[in-house]
Amino acid sequence: MTSHVRGLFEVTMTPQPAQDGVGDPAFGRMAPDKRFRGDLQATGKNQMLALRTDTEGSAGHVALERVEGSLHGRHGAYALRTAAR
């Protein structure tokens, strides 16, 4: 059985300041918040690390997100991990 969920989401990106003496200052930290609308009515809270290199188009990120909301009348929460390079 295959199910599909349809909807849209909006993202608000909030840059987080670097901490002196913690990690590599070349990394950017973001706290994206998402709002899902459609079959999934939910919010997502994220923590993301990103890094660009001197090579144009070369970058990567990794993020953890906690999503909480309802889908077809069922309420709950789950965690996501995303990465791109």
N, C-alpha and C positions, 0 to 999 in steps of 0.2 A: 504494500500500500504506500503510495506516494502522496504527500501533502505539500501544499504550497501556502506561503504566507505572503500577503501583498500589503504594501504600505510605503510610507515615506519616513525619513527621519531628518531632523535638523541637528546640526552640531555647533556648539559654542566652544571655541578654543581659548583657553586661558593659559598664557605662558606662566611658568613657575620660575622663580629666581634660582640661580645657582647658589650652592652653599660653599662658602670658602673652605678650602681644604678637603672637600668631599668629591671624589671622582674626577673625571676629566672635564674641564670647562668647555671643551668642544662639543659636548653633548647638550642638546636642548631638552628641557623637561616641559611637558604640557599636561594640562588637566582638562581634556575634552569632556564635555557633558553632552549627552544625546537625549532627544525626545522623539520617541517612536509614535507614529500615528497610522492607523489602518487596522488590519487584523490584530496586530500587536500594539497594545496601548501600554507604553512603558517608558521608563527613564533609565539611562545608563551613565554611570560614573566611571571615569577612566584615569589611569596614570600611564603616561607615554614618555619614552626616551627616544630621541631622534638624533641622527648624526649625518651631516653633509661632508663630502670630501672636496678637495680642490678640483676633481674631475667633474665637468658639467654633466648633470643628470645622474650623478652617483650619490645615493643617499640610502638610508635605511632607518627603520623604526621598529620598536617592539612595544606592545601595550597590553595591559590587563584591564578588563572592564567588568563591572558588575551591573547586570540588567535586572530590573525588578518591574513587574507589571502583570497584565492579564492578556491571555490569548484564548479567544473563543470561550470566555467565561471562566477560565481556570487561572488562578493567581499563583505567582511564584517568582523565584529568582534563579539566575544562573550566572556563571562566569565565562568570559570569553578571553582568548589570547589571540592577538593578531601580530603579524610581523610582515615586513616588506623590505625588500632590498633591490 
